[in-house]
């Protein structure tokens, strides 16, 4: 199922409820989009020729490694260089497979 947001036109403005619904949809979509962006940067998806079950396992493993790297970088590059979590951690990438 594909869920799309509400669209506005010049003559039909969005109601506050429709704007809220679009915002909720965008918040849920962002981590998935970031995950695919990471995979595209690694050029994984361009050369992936395998069955869907194997591809799902591979992509989930890569997303787990990405989340670990994000958390590691937040710990290393905190404001005062002491190993501790950053104040506002990024949302982990969630697989939508």
LINFEN-V477580 format. One line per field, one symbol per residue. ss: DSSP state (2 for helix, 1 for strand, 0 for the rest). psi: psi as a letter, one per 30 degrees, with the letter a starting at -180 (. if undefined). Layout:
ss=???
psi=???
//
This chain:
ss=0000000000000002222222222222222222222222200000000002222222222222222222222222000000000000000000000
psi=kkkllkklaefjlkleeeeeeeeeeeefeeeeeeeeeeeeefheffgjilleeeeeeeeeeeeeeeeeeeeeeeeehleggkjllleiklklkkkh.
//
